[in-house]
Amino acid sequence: MRTAIIDLGTNTFHLMIVEGLEILFNTSIPAKIGKGGISNGVISEEGIQRALVVLRGFREVIDNQMVSLEKVFATGTSAIRNAGNQAEFIQRVLDETGIKIQVISGDEEAELICQGVKQAMEIPETSMIMDIGGGSVEFIICNNEKIFWKQSFEIGGQRLMDKFLKSDPISMRSAQMMDDFFREKLLPLANACHQYAPKVLIGSSGSFDTLIDMQYMKDKGQLPATDEIAFEYSLPAFYWAYDELIFKNHAERMQIPGMIELRVDMIVVAMCLIRFVIQTLDIQRMRVSSYALKEGIMANILN
């Protein structure tokens, strides 16, 4: 039985079509529904129109792949979760595409991300998964056996850009203000790390994918194979990428091999967040999983 999984992220919409464990189709398209509205708690009319264009395209693929509509699982996250016009958005998508959106809580999102990462890699030691979305950031402290702690914070990339990215390149003053902001907002995370002491950071998809692509292009002159889904990533590699990204402007960042247009600006604030987490929470090792929310939804459906 074929199933379609749609992850309606704040920045990107993802569509994956599976039959059992086999992935038949996989795509990610920018919809940027958080742009121009997320900081005001709405999805703007332009954001709705961008969403409808992407989802009409997804519906065509779903029909061509012969997936019935009751086997389409569309999941709404931060931007939709917190939008004052959530009901209107969901209704318009249903009316125009036939796709029914299920909005999940931040807690459910964190749980599904953890399940997705576990499809990509073993987690033998207590580790902290970090998933940076456009609207929210999820942190999960876990190992193979259990989740010790999890929380979703509404401090995703689009929100951080709206708040702090006032110049290009970012000013050191803005970066410092972001650190102060993280120190306050992420206090529950600091307390959890004090209790459970994870030394390994596992970055899931998004900006972390781009960091891997940059590293592969630098070291090997090519992108990783599409079936590579779990990576070791060194702290020196991170700091090299940090210097590459923070001190350059948009055009210069676009010239970095492995960079994509979708992430070229948001990755700046993401790097500030990752650096803060590594330095303040005593992280000693990094890993990256290409799998995240949609693979967690797939695992859930199969179970």
C-alpha positions in Angstrom: 0.0 0.0 0.0 1.5 3.3 -1.1 1.6 6.2 1.4 2.4 9.9 1.0 3.9 11.8 3.8 4.0 15.6 3.7 5.9 17.7 6.2 4.7 21.3 6.0 7.7 23.1 7.5 7.9 26.8 8.1 10.5 27.2 5.3 10.2 24.0 3.3 7.5 21.5 2.3 8.7 17.9 2.0 6.9 15.1 0.1 7.9 11.5 0.5 6.0 8.6 -1.1 6.7 5.1 0.3 5.6 1.6 -0.3 6.5 -0.4 2.8 10.1 0.5 3.6 10.9 1.5 0.0 11.0 5.3 -0.8 9.6 5.8 -4.2 9.7 9.5 -4.4 11.2 12.3 -2.2 11.3 16.0 -2.8 11.7 19.2 -0.8 10.4 22.6 -2.1 10.6 26.0 -0.5 7.2 27.4 0.4 8.4 29.9 3.0 5.0 30.2 4.8 6.8 31.9 7.7 8.1 34.7 5.6 6.3 38.0 6.2 4.0 36.8 8.9 5.5 34.4 11.4 6.7 37.1 13.9 3.1 38.5 13.9 1.5 35.0 14.5 -0.1 34.7 11.0 0.5 33.1 7.7 0.5 36.0 5.2 -1.7 35.9 2.1 1.6 35.6 0.0 2.6 32.7 2.2 -0.7 31.0 1.7 -0.4 31.4 -2.1 3.1 30.0 -2.0 1.9 27.0 0.0 -1.0 26.3 -2.5 1.4 26.4 -5.5 3.6 23.8 -3.8 0.8 21.6 -2.6 -1.0 21.6 -6.0 2.3 20.2 -7.4 2.4 17.6 -4.6 -1.2 16.6 -5.4 -0.2 15.9 -9.0 2.6 13.7 -7.9 0.4 11.9 -5.4 -2.2 11.2 -8.1 0.5 10.1 -10.6 1.9 7.8 -8.0 -1.6 6.4 -7.4 -1.7 7.1 -3.7 -5.3 7.4 -2.4 -6.1 10.6 -0.4 -6.8 8.7 2.8 -3.2 7.5 2.6 -1.8 11.0 2.6 -0.4 12.1 6.0 0.2 15.9 6.0 1.7 17.3 9.1 1.7 21.0 10.1 4.4 22.3 12.4 5.5 25.6 14.0 4.2 28.2 11.5 0.8 26.5 11.2 0.7 25.5 14.9 1.0 29.2 16.0 -0.9 31.0 13.3 -4.0 33.0 14.3 -5.4 32.1 10.8 -4.6 28.4 11.2 -8.2 27.2 10.5 -8.5 29.4 7.4 -5.2 28.1 6.1 -6.1 24.4 6.7 -9.5 24.9 5.0 -8.1 26.6 2.0 -5.6 23.9 1.5 -8.3 21.2 1.8 -10.7 23.1 -0.6 -8.0 23.6 -3.3 -5.9 20.4 -3.1 -8.0 17.8 -1.1 -5.0 17.5 1.3 -6.1 17.4 4.9 -3.5 18.8 7.4 -3.0 17.5 10.9 -1.3 20.0 13.2 1.0 18.4 15.7 2.3 19.9 19.0 6.0 20.7 19.6 6.2 17.7 21.9 4.9 15.4 19.2 7.2 16.9 16.7 10.2 16.3 18.9 9.2 12.7 19.4 8.8 12.1 15.7 12.1 13.7 14.9 13.8 11.3 17.4 12.1 8.3 15.7 13.3 9.6 12.3 16.9 10.0 13.5 16.8 6.5 15.0 15.9 5.1 11.5 19.3 6.6 10.3 21.6 5.7 13.1 22.2 3.9 16.3 22.4 6.2 19.4 24.4 4.0 21.9 25.4 6.9 24.3 23.3 9.6 25.7 23.1 12.2 22.9 21.2 15.5 22.2 19.3 15.6 18.9 18.9 19.2 17.5 16.5 20.0 14.7 16.5 23.6 13.5 13.3 24.4 11.6 12.1 27.8 10.3 9.7 28.2 13.1 10.8 26.0 16.0 13.9 24.2 17.2 13.5 20.8 18.8 16.0 19.3 21.3 15.8 15.7 22.4 18.1 14.0 24.9 18.0 10.3 24.3 19.8 7.0 23.6 18.7 3.9 21.6 16.4 2.8 24.4 14.6 5.9 25.6 13.9 9.6 25.5 15.1 11.3 28.7 13.9 14.8 27.9 12.5 16.7 25.0 11.3 20.2 24.2 10.3 22.4 21.3 11.3 26.0 21.4 9.7 28.7 19.1 13.1 30.1 18.1 13.4 28.7 14.5 15.5 30.2 11.7 12.8 32.5 10.2 12.0 33.9 13.7 15.7 34.5 14.4 16.2 36.2 11.0 13.3 38.5 11.6 14.7 39.4 15.0 18.4 39.6 14.5 19.5 39.5 10.9 19.5 43.3 10.3 22.7 43.4 8.2 24.5 41.2 5.7 27.0 40.0 6.9 25.5 39.8 10.4 27.0 42.3 12.9 28.9 41.1 15.9 26.5 43.1 18.0 23.6 41.1 16.6 25.4 37.8 17.2 26.1 38.9 20.8 22.4 39.8 21.3 21.4 36.4 19.9 23.7 34.7 22.5 21.9 36.6 25.3 18.6 35.6 23.8 19.6 31.9 23.6 20.9 32.0 27.2 17.4 33.2 28.4 15.2 31.1 26.1 17.2 27.8 26.4 17.4 27.7 30.2 15.3 24.5 30.3 17.8 22.9 27.9 20.8 23.9 30.0 19.1 22.4 33.1 18.4 19.2 31.2 22.0 19.0 30.0 23.2 19.5 33.5 21.1 16.6 34.6 21.7 14.1 31.7 25.2 15.4 30.5 25.0 14.5 26.7 28.4 15.0 25.1 27.2 14.1 21.5 25.2 16.5 19.4 23.2 15.0 16.5 22.0 17.5 14.0 19.0 16.4 12.0 18.6 17.5 8.4 18.1 21.2 7.4 21.1 23.4 7.9 23.1 20.3 9.1 22.6 18.8 5.6 24.2 21.9 4.1 27.2 21.7 6.5 27.8 18.1 5.4 27.5 19.1 1.7 30.0 21.9 2.2 32.4 19.5 4.0 32.1 16.9 1.2 32.7 19.5 -1.5 35.8 20.8 0.4 37.3 17.4 1.1 36.1 15.3 -1.8 34.9 17.7 -4.5 31.5 16.0 -4.6 28.3 15.7 -2.7 27.6 12.6 -0.5 25.7 9.8 -2.2 21.9 10.0 -1.8 21.9 6.7 0.2 24.3 8.1 2.8 22.1 9.2 5.7 24.4 9.2 8.8 27.6 11.2 9.2 30.3 12.0 11.7 31.1 15.7 11.7 34.1 17.1 13.5 34.1 20.2 15.7 37.0 21.7 13.7 34.9 21.2 10.5 32.1 23.1 12.2 34.3 26.0 13.2 35.8 26.2 9.6 32.2 26.4 8.3 31.2 29.0 10.9 34.0 31.3 9.8 33.1 30.7 6.2 29.5 31.6 6.7 29.4 34.3 9.4 31.8 36.8 7.9 30.5 36.7 4.3 27.5 38.3 2.6 24.7 36.6 0.7 26.5 36.6 -2.7 29.8 35.3 -1.1 28.0 32.6 0.8 26.3 31.4 -2.4 29.7 30.9 -3.9 30.6 28.3 -1.3 30.5 24.8 -2.9 27.6 22.8 -1.3 25.5 25.9 -0.5 21.9 26.1 -1.8 19.7 29.2 -2.2 17.1 27.9 0.2 19.5 28.0 3.2 22.0 30.7 2.3 20.5 33.3 4.7 18.9 31.1 7.4 22.1 29.2 7.9 23.7 32.3 9.4 21.4 32.4 12.4 21.5 28.6 12.6 25.3 28.7 12.9 25.0 31.1 15.8 22.6 28.8 17.5 24.8 25.7 16.9 27.9 27.5 18.2 26.1 28.6 21.3 24.9 25.0 22.0 28.4 23.5 21.4 30.2 26.0 23.6 27.8 26.4 26.5 26.6 22.8 26.8 30.1 21.2 26.6 29.5 19.2 23.4 32.5 17.1 22.4 31.3 15.3 19.3 29.0 15.9 16.4 27.0 13.6 14.2 24.5 14.4 11.4 21.3 12.5 10.4 19.7 13.2 7.0 16.5 11.7 8.5 14.1 13.8 10.6 10.4 14.4 11.0 9.0 12.7 7.8 11.0 9.5 8.4 9.7 9.5 12.0 6.1 9.7 10.6 6.9 6.9 8.2 8.2 4.7 11.1 5.1 5.5 13.1 2.8 4.5 10.2 4.7 1.3 9.6 4.5 0.4 13.3 
